[in-house]
Amino acid sequence: MKESDLLQYCRYYKGERKNPYEGKEQNKAMLWMYERAWIHDTMAVIARGDANVSESRNLDEYVAVGLSDFENADGVPITLKSLLFNRYAQGNMSSLADCVEPFKKFYKQYYG
């Protein structure tokens, strides 16, 4: 697998070195950073040939709050969605359960 294989799943990060949304659109700049991190983390795990512990934790959280079927036909991998949910919840400093509905609205606004 190559980085270009993963780029097809990103809406904001297209392989650029510099964030084109920085200083212009805060939420899109943040999503660009998270998509970039998702690709780089995924590629590093593939190169090492081991498991991604933080990805597993994110997936566990995502499934535990009932999001496993959320927008599951939109083409965005669940590993990326679970990272976005984790970051959303961290940013809101709320319980994971309290973040589910606001996250859905946020996600649909930027990925729907």
N, CA, C and O atoms as CSV, one atom per row, in Angstrom:
chain,resi,resn,atom,element,x,y,z
A,1,MET,N,N,0.840,-1.180,0.000
A,1,MET,CA,C,0.000,0.000,0.000
A,1,MET,C,C,0.885,1.243,0.000
A,1,MET,O,O,1.916,1.302,0.670
A,2,LYS,N,N,0.447,2.229,-0.773
A,2,LYS,CA,C,1.173,3.493,-0.868
A,2,LYS,C,C,0.310,4.619,-0.292
A,2,LYS,O,O,-0.902,4.482,-0.125
A,3,GLU,N,N,0.974,5.723,0.002
A,3,GLU,CA,C,0.252,6.888,0.516
A,3,GLU,C,C,-0.850,7.312,-0.449
A,3,GLU,O,O,-1.934,7.709,-0.022
A,4,SER,N,N,-0.576,7.229,-1.730
A,4,SER,CA,C,-1.576,7.631,-2.724
A,4,SER,C,C,-2.835,6.765,-2.655
A,4,SER,O,O,-3.921,7.223,-3.010
A,5,ASP,N,N,-2.694,5.518,-2.200
A,5,ASP,CA,C,-3.867,4.657,-2.035
A,5,ASP,C,C,-4.787,5.186,-0.937
A,5,ASP,O,O,-6.007,5.050,-1.026
A,6,LEU,N,N,-4.207,5.782,0.086
A,6,LEU,CA,C,-4.991,6.304,1.209
A,6,LEU,C,C,-5.558,7.694,0.931
A,6,LEU,O,O,-6.585,8.071,1.494
A,7,LEU,N,N,-4.898,8.449,0.074
A,7,LEU,CA,C,-5.347,9.819,-0.216
A,7,LEU,C,C,-6.765,9.862,-0.777
A,7,LEU,O,O,-7.479,10.848,-0.592
A,8,GLN,N,N,-7.169,8.807,-1.454
A,8,GLN,CA,C,-8.512,8.789,-2.045
A,8,GLN,C,C,-9.620,8.904,-0.996
A,8,GLN,O,O,-10.749,9.277,-1.314
A,9,TYR,N,N,-9.288,8.579,0.256
A,9,TYR,CA,C,-10.278,8.625,1.326
A,9,TYR,C,C,-10.329,9.976,2.028
A,9,TYR,O,O,-11.210,10.211,2.854
A,10,CYS,N,N,-9.415,10.844,1.715
A,10,CYS,CA,C,-9.320,12.145,2.386
A,10,CYS,C,C,-10.086,13.213,1.615
A,10,CYS,O,O,-10.060,13.250,0.385
A,11,ARG,N,N,-10.758,14.065,2.347
A,11,ARG,CA,C,-11.500,15.165,1.722
A,11,ARG,C,C,-10.692,16.458,1.719
A,11,ARG,O,O,-10.933,17.342,0.897
A,12,TYR,N,N,-9.735,16.567,2.634
A,12,TYR,CA,C,-9.012,17.825,2.797
A,12,TYR,C,C,-7.519,17.685,2.528
A,12,TYR,O,O,-6.936,18.540,1.861
A,13,TYR,N,N,-6.904,16.658,3.017
A,13,TYR,CA,C,-5.468,16.446,2.791
A,13,TYR,C,C,-5.271,15.778,1.436
A,13,TYR,O,O,-5.827,14.711,1.175
A,14,LYS,N,N,-4.484,16.406,0.582
A,14,LYS,CA,C,-4.227,15.889,-0.762
A,14,LYS,C,C,-2.741,15.657,-1.003
A,14,LYS,O,O,-2.300,15.574,-2.150
A,15,GLY,N,N,-1.975,15.554,0.069
A,15,GLY,CA,C,-0.548,15.299,-0.054
A,15,GLY,C,C,0.315,16.551,0.007
A,15,GLY,O,O,1.533,16.475,-0.159
A,16,GLU,N,N,-0.298,17.686,0.240
A,16,GLU,CA,C,0.460,18.937,0.296
A,16,GLU,C,C,1.387,18.945,1.507
A,16,GLU,O,O,1.136,18.285,2.515
A,17,ARG,N,N,2.456,19.710,1.375
A,17,ARG,CA,C,3.366,19.900,2.516
A,17,ARG,C,C,2.808,20.941,3.481
A,17,ARG,O,O,2.981,20.831,4.695
A,18,LYS,N,N,2.141,21.945,2.934
A,18,LYS,CA,C,1.615,23.047,3.746
A,18,LYS,C,C,0.090,22.993,3.748
A,18,LYS,O,O,-0.544,22.734,2.725
A,19,ASN,N,N,-0.476,23.242,4.918
A,19,ASN,CA,C,-1.922,23.210,5.086
A,19,ASN,C,C,-2.551,24.407,4.361
A,19,ASN,O,O,-2.340,25.549,4.771
A,20,PRO,N,N,-3.322,24.164,3.286
A,20,PRO,CA,C,-3.909,25.272,2.527
A,20,PRO,C,C,-5.045,25.989,3.260
A,20,PRO,O,O,-5.477,27.060,2.835
A,21,TYR,N,N,-5.521,25.414,4.338
A,21,TYR,CA,C,-6.629,26.006,5.090
A,21,TYR,C,C,-6.160,26.812,6.298
A,21,TYR,O,O,-6.951,27.509,6.932
A,22,GLU,N,N,-4.882,26.712,6.607
A,22,GLU,CA,C,-4.323,27.395,7.781
A,22,GLU,C,C,-4.570,28.896,7.695
A,22,GLU,O,O,-4.243,29.538,6.697
A,23,GLY,N,N,-5.154,29.444,8.760
A,23,GLY,CA,C,-5.432,30.875,8.807
A,23,GLY,C,C,-6.648,31.301,8.013
A,23,GLY,O,O,-6.978,32.486,7.973
A,24,LYS,N,N,-7.323,30.349,7.378
A,24,LYS,CA,C,-8.492,30.671,6.557
A,24,LYS,C,C,-9.756,30.019,7.098
A,24,LYS,O,O,-10.753,30.688,7.373
A,25,GLU,N,N,-9.694,28.701,7.244
A,25,GLU,CA,C,-10.855,27.939,7.703
A,25,GLU,C,C,-10.389,26.972,8.784
A,25,GLU,O,O,-9.797,25.935,8.486
A,26,GLN,N,N,-10.656,27.317,10.034
A,26,GLN,CA,C,-10.112,26.573,11.169
A,26,GLN,C,C,-10.503,25.096,11.168
A,26,GLN,O,O,-9.643,24.234,11.349
A,27,ASN,N,N,-11.776,24.791,10.967
A,27,ASN,CA,C,-12.197,23.389,11.003
A,27,ASN,C,C,-11.583,22.580,9.872
A,27,ASN,O,O,-11.161,21.442,10.080
A,28,LYS,N,N,-11.530,23.150,8.690
A,28,LYS,CA,C,-10.917,22.439,7.568
A,28,LYS,C,C,-9.417,22.275,7.790
A,28,LYS,O,O,-8.848,21.251,7.413
A,29,ALA,N,N,-8.776,23.258,8.390
A,29,ALA,CA,C,-7.347,23.147,8.710
A,29,ALA,C,C,-7.115,22.006,9.689
A,29,ALA,O,O,-6.157,21.246,9.552
A,30,MET,N,N,-7.986,21.892,10.665
A,30,MET,CA,C,-7.890,20.815,11.645
A,30,MET,C,C,-8.123,19.460,10.975
A,30,MET,O,O,-7.376,18.515,11.228
A,31,LEU,N,N,-9.131,19.354,10.138
A,31,LEU,CA,C,-9.416,18.095,9.447
A,31,LEU,C,C,-8.270,17.712,8.522
A,31,LEU,O,O,-7.939,16.532,8.406
A,32,TRP,N,N,-7.663,18.689,7.866
A,32,TRP,CA,C,-6.485,18.438,7.022
A,32,TRP,C,C,-5.376,17.805,7.865
A,32,TRP,O,O,-4.761,16.823,7.449
A,33,MET,N,N,-5.123,18.366,9.047
A,33,MET,CA,C,-4.070,17.833,9.931
A,33,MET,C,C,-4.378,16.405,10.368
A,33,MET,O,O,-3.487,15.556,10.391
A,34,TYR,N,N,-5.624,16.140,10.710
A,34,TYR,CA,C,-5.985,14.795,11.173
A,34,TYR,C,C,-5.930,13.777,10.040
A,34,TYR,O,O,-5.497,12.643,10.250
A,35,GLU,N,N,-6.359,14.164,8.851
A,35,GLU,CA,C,-6.250,13.247,7.713
A,35,GLU,C,C,-4.784,12.955,7.405
A,35,GLU,O,O,-4.413,11.813,7.133
A,36,ARG,N,N,-3.971,13.976,7.450
A,36,ARG,CA,C,-2.530,13.794,7.214
A,36,ARG,C,C,-1.926,12.865,8.264
A,36,ARG,O,O,-1.150,11.969,7.930
A,37,ALA,N,N,-2.277,13.074,9.518
A,37,ALA,CA,C,-1.772,12.219,10.600
A,37,ALA,C,C,-2.245,10.782,10.410
A,37,ALA,O,O,-1.479,9.844,10.634
A,38,TRP,N,N,-3.486,10.601,10.003
A,38,TRP,CA,C,-4.031,9.262,9.770
A,38,TRP,C,C,-3.227,8.534,8.691
A,38,TRP,O,O,-2.882,7.364,8.850
A,39,ILE,N,N,-2.936,9.228,7.606
A,39,ILE,CA,C,-2.149,8.608,6.533
A,39,ILE,C,C,-0.746,8.287,7.020
A,39,ILE,O,O,-0.267,7.172,6.815
A,40,HIS,N,N,-0.089,9.222,7.649
A,40,HIS,CA,C,1.292,8.996,8.098
A,40,HIS,C,C,1.367,7.892,9.141
A,40,HIS,O,O,2.280,7.068,9.106
A,41,ASP,N,N,0.417,7.867,10.070
A,41,ASP,CA,C,0.387,6.801,11.079
A,41,ASP,C,C,0.135,5.443,10.433
A,41,ASP,O,O,0.780,4.453,10.781
A,42,THR,N,N,-0.796,5.401,9.500
A,42,THR,CA,C,-1.106,4.144,8.811
A,42,THR,C,C,0.103,3.640,8.043
A,42,THR,O,O,0.411,2.448,8.083
A,43,MET,N,N,0.788,4.531,7.346
A,43,MET,CA,C,1.971,4.131,6.575
A,43,MET,C,C,3.090,3.660,7.499
A,43,MET,O,O,3.797,2.708,7.169
A,44,ALA,N,N,3.263,4.302,8.639
A,44,ALA,CA,C,4.300,3.898,9.594
A,44,ALA,C,C,4.013,2.512,10.153
A,44,ALA,O,O,4.928,1.703,10.313
A,45,VAL,N,N,2.755,2.236,10.450
A,45,VAL,CA,C,2.372,0.922,10.972
A,45,VAL,C,C,2.619,-0.154,9.918
A,45,VAL,O,O,3.119,-1.233,10.233
A,46,ILE,N,N,2.273,0.138,8.683
A,46,ILE,CA,C,2.506,-0.819,7.597
A,46,ILE,C,C,3.994,-1.082,7.449
A,46,ILE,O,O,4.409,-2.229,7.281
A,47,ALA,N,N,4.799,-0.033,7.509
A,47,ALA,CA,C,6.253,-0.181,7.370
A,47,ALA,C,C,6.840,-1.015,8.509
A,47,ALA,O,O,7.750,-1.816,8.294
A,48,ARG,N,N,6.321,-0.826,9.706
A,48,ARG,CA,C,6.814,-1.585,10.865
A,48,ARG,C,C,6.252,-2.996,10.904
A,48,ARG,O,O,6.867,-3.909,11.455
A,49,GLY,N,N,5.085,-3.162,10.316
A,49,GLY,CA,C,4.448,-4.466,10.320
A,49,GLY,C,C,3.840,-4.849,11.652
A,49,GLY,O,O,3.738,-6.033,11.974
A,50,ASP,N,N,3.437,-3.859,12.426
A,50,ASP,CA,C,2.826,-4.173,13.722
A,50,ASP,C,C,1.469,-3.486,13.860
A,50,ASP,O,O,0.967,-2.895,12.903
A,51,ALA,N,N,0.890,-3.563,15.027
A,51,ALA,CA,C,-0.426,-2.981,15.282
A,51,ALA,C,C,-0.304,-1.524,15.705
A,51,ALA,O,O,0.698,-1.114,16.290
A,52,ASN,N,N,-1.322,-0.765,15.405
A,52,ASN,CA,C,-1.401,0.632,15.809
A,52,ASN,C,C,-2.246,0.706,17.079
A,52,ASN,O,O,-3.473,0.616,17.023
A,53,VAL,N,N,-1.588,0.870,18.211
A,53,VAL,CA,C,-2.270,0.849,19.505
A,53,VAL,C,C,-3.279,1.986,19.626
A,53,VAL,O,O,-4.397,1.765,20.092
A,54,SER,N,N,-2.908,3.195,19.217
A,54,SER,CA,C,-3.840,4.319,19.358
A,54,SER,C,C,-5.038,4.143,18.426
A,54,SER,O,O,-6.158,4.517,18.775
A,55,GLU,N,N,-4.805,3.577,17.245
A,55,GLU,CA,C,-5.919,3.318,16.336
A,55,GLU,C,C,-6.882,2.301,16.945
A,55,GLU,O,O,-8.099,2.451,16.839
A,56,SER,N,N,-6.340,1.277,17.577
A,56,SER,CA,C,-7.183,0.271,18.235
A,56,SER,C,C,-8.008,0.895,19.352
A,56,SER,O,O,-9.188,0.581,19.507
A,57,ARG,N,N,-7.389,1.780,20.129
A,57,ARG,CA,C,-8.104,2.462,21.206
A,57,ARG,C,C,-9.219,3.342,20.634
A,57,ARG,O,O,-10.341,3.349,21.140
A,58,ASN,N,N,-8.893,4.081,19.574
A,58,ASN,CA,C,-9.897,4.935,18.940
A,58,ASN,C,C,-11.074,4.111,18.431
A,58,ASN,O,O,-12.230,4.493,18.615
A,59,LEU,N,N,-10.781,2.983,17.792
A,59,LEU,CA,C,-11.841,2.117,17.280
A,59,LEU,C,C,-12.702,1.568,18.415
A,59,LEU,O,O,-13.927,1.522,18.309
A,60,ASP,N,N,-12.057,1.159,19.487
A,60,ASP,CA,C,-12.801,0.648,20.644
A,60,ASP,C,C,-13.762,1.703,21.182
A,60,ASP,O,O,-14.914,1.395,21.487
A,61,GLU,N,N,-13.294,2.945,21.299
A,61,GLU,CA,C,-14.142,4.041,21.782
A,61,GLU,C,C,-15.309,4.288,20.820
A,61,GLU,O,O,-16.457,4.439,21.238
A,62,TYR,N,N,-14.991,4.324,19.539
A,62,TYR,CA,C,-15.967,4.609,18.493
A,62,TYR,C,C,-17.093,3.572,18.498
A,62,TYR,O,O,-18.272,3.914,18.407
A,63,VAL,N,N,-16.712,2.320,18.604
A,63,VAL,CA,C,-17.689,1.232,18.636
A,63,VAL,C,C,-18.478,1.258,19.950
A,63,VAL,O,O,-19.689,1.039,19.951
A,64,ALA,N,N,-17.799,1.520,21.051
A,64,ALA,CA,C,-18.440,1.508,22.374
A,64,ALA,C,C,-19.566,2.531,22.497
A,64,ALA,O,O,-20.528,2.304,23.231
A,65,VAL,N,N,-19.457,3.651,21.788
A,65,VAL,CA,C,-20.512,4.671,21.868
A,65,VAL,C,C,-21.567,4.495,20.775
A,65,VAL,O,O,-22.442,5.345,20.606
A,66,GLY,N,N,-21.478,3.390,20.037
A,66,GLY,CA,C,-22.510,3.060,19.062
A,66,GLY,C,C,-22.351,3.666,17.688
A,66,GLY,O,O,-23.332,3.785,16.954
A,67,LEU,N,N,-21.138,4.055,17.317
A,67,LEU,CA,C,-20.930,4.694,16.019
A,67,LEU,C,C,-20.464,3.741,14.913
A,67,LEU,O,O,-20.183,4.190,13.802
A,68,SER,N,N,-20.378,2.461,15.188
A,68,SER,CA,C,-19.804,1.536,14.200
A,68,SER,C,C,-20.547,1.538,12.866
A,68,SER,O,O,-19.938,1.271,11.830
A,69,ASP,N,N,-21.844,1.831,12.865
A,69,ASP,CA,C,-22.611,1.865,11.615
A,69,ASP,C,C,-22.862,3.280,11.094
A,69,ASP,O,O,-23.557,3.456,10.093
A,70,PHE,N,N,-22.310,4.272,11.756
A,70,PHE,CA,C,-22.537,5.665,11.363
A,70,PHE,C,C,-21.902,5.956,10.005
A,70,PHE,O,O,-20.697,5.788,9.823
A,71,GLU,N,N,-22.723,6.390,9.062
A,71,GLU,CA,C,-22.265,6.773,7.720
A,71,GLU,C,C,-21.306,5.723,7.144
A,71,GLU,O,O,-20.284,6.067,6.549
A,72,ASN,N,N,-21.641,4.451,7.325
A,72,ASN,CA,C,-20.712,3.397,6.912
A,72,ASN,C,C,-20.647,3.176,5.409
A,72,ASN,O,O,-19.838,2.369,4.952
A,73,ALA,N,N,-21.461,3.856,4.633
A,73,ALA,CA,C,-21.418,3.705,3.182
A,73,ALA,C,C,-20.851,4.937,2.481
A,73,ALA,O,O,-20.998,5.076,1.267
A,74,ASP,N,N,-20.205,5.833,3.228
A,74,ASP,CA,C,-19.727,7.081,2.620
A,74,ASP,C,C,-18.311,6.997,2.062
A,74,ASP,O,O,-17.801,7.980,1.525
A,75,GLY,N,N,-17.673,5.843,2.182
A,75,GLY,CA,C,-16.338,5.676,1.619
A,75,GLY,C,C,-15.194,6.102,2.518
A,75,GLY,O,O,-14.032,5.933,2.151
A,76,VAL,N,N,-15.491,6.646,3.678
A,76,VAL,CA,C,-14.447,7.054,4.618
A,76,VAL,C,C,-14.183,5.882,5.559
A,76,VAL,O,O,-15.109,5.412,6.220
A,77,PRO,N,N,-12.948,5.400,5.636
A,77,PRO,CA,C,-12.651,4.254,6.496
A,77,PRO,C,C,-12.986,4.524,7.963
A,77,PRO,O,O,-12.827,5.639,8.460
A,78,ILE,N,N,-13.448,3.490,8.631
A,78,ILE,CA,C,-13.818,3.612,10.041
A,78,ILE,C,C,-12.618,4.022,10.888
A,78,ILE,O,O,-12.789,4.653,11.932
A,79,THR,N,N,-11.418,3.676,10.461
A,79,THR,CA,C,-10.234,4.070,11.231
A,79,THR,C,C,-10.041,5.581,11.192
A,79,THR,O,O,-9.620,6.177,12.184
A,80,LEU,N,N,-10.343,6.204,10.061
A,80,LEU,CA,C,-10.263,7.665,9.975
A,80,LEU,C,C,-11.405,8.302,10.768
A,80,LEU,O,O,-11.190,9.275,11.492
A,81,LYS,N,N,-12.602,7.763,10.636
A,81,LYS,CA,C,-13.734,8.304,11.399
A,81,LYS,C,C,-13.483,8.205,12.895
A,81,LYS,O,O,-13.792,9.133,13.643
A,82,SER,N,N,-12.924,7.086,13.333
A,82,SER,CA,C,-12.689,6.925,14.773
A,82,SER,C,C,-11.628,7.903,15.267
A,82,SER,O,O,-11.716,8.387,16.396
A,83,LEU,N,N,-10.629,8.200,14.440
A,83,LEU,CA,C,-9.643,9.225,14.806
A,83,LEU,C,C,-10.324,10.589,14.905
A,83,LEU,O,O,-10.090,11.331,15.859
A,84,LEU,N,N,-11.159,10.919,13.931
A,84,LEU,CA,C,-11.864,12.203,13.954
A,84,LEU,C,C,-12.761,12.316,15.185
A,84,LEU,O,O,-12.831,13.374,15.810
A,85,PHE,N,N,-13.445,11.229,15.532
A,85,PHE,CA,C,-14.294,11.253,16.729
A,85,PHE,C,C,-13.453,11.456,17.984
A,85,PHE,O,O,-13.814,12.245,18.856
A,86,ASN,N,N,-12.342,10.749,18.074
A,86,ASN,CA,C,-11.464,10.883,19.236
A,86,ASN,C,C,-10.985,12.322,19.391
A,86,ASN,O,O,-11.021,12.874,20.491
A,87,ARG,N,N,-10.543,12.923,18.312
A,87,ARG,CA,C,-10.055,14.299,18.351
A,87,ARG,C,C,-11.195,15.265,18.663
A,87,ARG,O,O,-11.003,16.229,19.404
A,88,TYR,N,N,-12.371,15.015,18.108
A,88,TYR,CA,C,-13.529,15.864,18.389
A,88,TYR,C,C,-13.856,15.827,19.881
A,88,TYR,O,O,-14.065,16.866,20.507
A,89,ALA,N,N,-13.896,14.634,20.432
A,89,ALA,CA,C,-14.212,14.480,21.858
A,89,ALA,C,C,-13.142,15.125,22.731
A,89,ALA,O,O,-13.464,15.767,23.731
A,90,GLN,N,N,-11.883,14.961,22.366
A,90,GLN,CA,C,-10.798,15.584,23.131
A,90,GLN,C,C,-10.925,17.100,23.091
A,90,GLN,O,O,-10.732,17.774,24.103
A,91,GLY,N,N,-11.245,17.627,21.930
A,91,GLY,CA,C,-11.370,19.072,21.766
A,91,GLY,C,C,-12.532,19.663,22.542
A,91,GLY,O,O,-12.480,20.817,22.969
A,92,ASN,N,N,-13.569,18.881,22.722
A,92,ASN,CA,C,-14.744,19.355,23.455
A,92,ASN,C,C,-14.660,19.076,24.940
A,92,ASN,O,O,-15.467,19.579,25.722
A,93,MET,N,N,-13.693,18.281,25.323
A,93,MET,CA,C,-13.475,17.928,26.725
A,93,MET,C,C,-14.781,17.514,27.403
A,93,MET,O,O,-15.061,17.906,28.536
A,94,SER,N,N,-15.564,16.723,26.693
A,94,SER,CA,C,-16.811,16.175,27.219
A,94,SER,C,C,-16.665,14.664,27.281
A,94,SER,O,O,-15.680,14.106,26.796
A,95,SER,N,N,-17.638,14.013,27.873
A,95,SER,CA,C,-17.613,12.553,27.862
A,95,SER,C,C,-17.818,12.080,26.427
A,95,SER,O,O,-18.397,12.793,25.606
A,96,LEU,N,N,-17.344,10.890,26.135
A,96,LEU,CA,C,-17.510,10.347,24.789
A,96,LEU,C,C,-18.985,10.271,24.422
A,96,LEU,O,O,-19.367,10.626,23.307
A,97,ALA,N,N,-19.809,9.814,25.343
A,97,ALA,CA,C,-21.242,9.681,25.077
A,97,ALA,C,C,-21.882,11.033,24.753
A,97,ALA,O,O,-22.756,11.114,23.891
A,98,ASP,N,N,-21.454,12.083,25.435
A,98,ASP,CA,C,-22.008,13.417,25.190
A,98,ASP,C,C,-21.588,13.991,23.842
A,98,ASP,O,O,-22.210,14.931,23.348
A,99,CYS,N,N,-20.553,13.440,23.255
A,99,CYS,CA,C,-20.038,13.961,21.988
A,99,CYS,C,C,-20.638,13.293,20.757
A,99,CYS,O,O,-20.433,13.771,19.641
A,100,VAL,N,N,-21.371,12.205,20.935
A,100,VAL,CA,C,-21.860,11.434,19.789
A,100,VAL,C,C,-22.727,12.272,18.856
A,100,VAL,O,O,-22.411,12.382,17.671
A,101,GLU,N,N,-23.786,12.853,19.343
A,101,GLU,CA,C,-24.702,13.606,18.467
A,101,GLU,C,C,-24.045,14.859,17.883
A,101,GLU,O,O,-24.195,15.111,16.688
A,102,PRO,N,N,-23.323,15.655,18.682
A,102,PRO,CA,C,-22.639,16.804,18.081
A,102,PRO,C,C,-21.602,16.381,17.031
A,102,PRO,O,O,-21.433,17.060,16.018
A,103,PHE,N,N,-20.909,15.260,17.272
A,103,PHE,CA,C,-19.938,14.773,16.292
A,103,PHE,C,C,-20.637,14.395,14.991
A,103,PHE,O,O,-20.146,14.724,13.911
A,104,LYS,N,N,-21.754,13.723,15.076
A,104,LYS,CA,C,-22.489,13.334,13.866
A,104,LYS,C,C,-22.829,14.567,13.028
A,104,LYS,O,O,-22.657,14.570,11.809
A,105,LYS,N,N,-23.306,15.592,13.687
A,105,LYS,CA,C,-23.654,16.838,12.986
A,105,LYS,C,C,-22.404,17.457,12.349
A,105,LYS,O,O,-22.422,17.859,11.186
A,106,PHE,N,N,-21.333,17.526,13.120
A,106,PHE,CA,C,-20.071,18.073,12.620
A,106,PHE,C,C,-19.571,17.261,11.424
A,106,PHE,O,O,-19.205,17.822,10.392
A,107,TYR,N,N,-19.560,15.948,11.575
A,107,TYR,CA,C,-19.070,15.070,10.512
A,107,TYR,C,C,-19.891,15.261,9.234
A,107,TYR,O,O,-19.327,15.404,8.149
A,108,LYS,N,N,-21.197,15.265,9.358
A,108,LYS,CA,C,-22.058,15.421,8.176
A,108,LYS,C,C,-21.846,16.774,7.505
A,108,LYS,O,O,-21.957,16.893,6.285
A,109,GLN,N,N,-21.543,17.783,8.298
A,109,GLN,CA,C,-21.289,19.106,7.725
A,109,GLN,C,C,-20.039,19.097,6.854
A,109,GLN,O,O,-20.017,19.740,5.805
A,110,TYR,N,N,-18.999,18.376,7.272
A,110,TYR,CA,C,-17.724,18.416,6.558
A,110,TYR,C,C,-17.451,17.204,5.674
A,110,TYR,O,O,-16.567,17.257,4.819
A,111,TYR,N,N,-18.182,16.126,5.859
A,111,TYR,CA,C,-17.960,14.924,5.063
A,111,TYR,C,C,-19.217,14.437,4.348
A,111,TYR,O,O,-19.160,13.494,3.559
A,112,GLY,N,N,-20.346,15.077,4.624
A,112,GLY,CA,C,-21.613,14.632,4.038
A,112,GLY,C,C,-21.824,15.128,2.638
A,112,GLY,O,O,-22.848,14.828,2.025
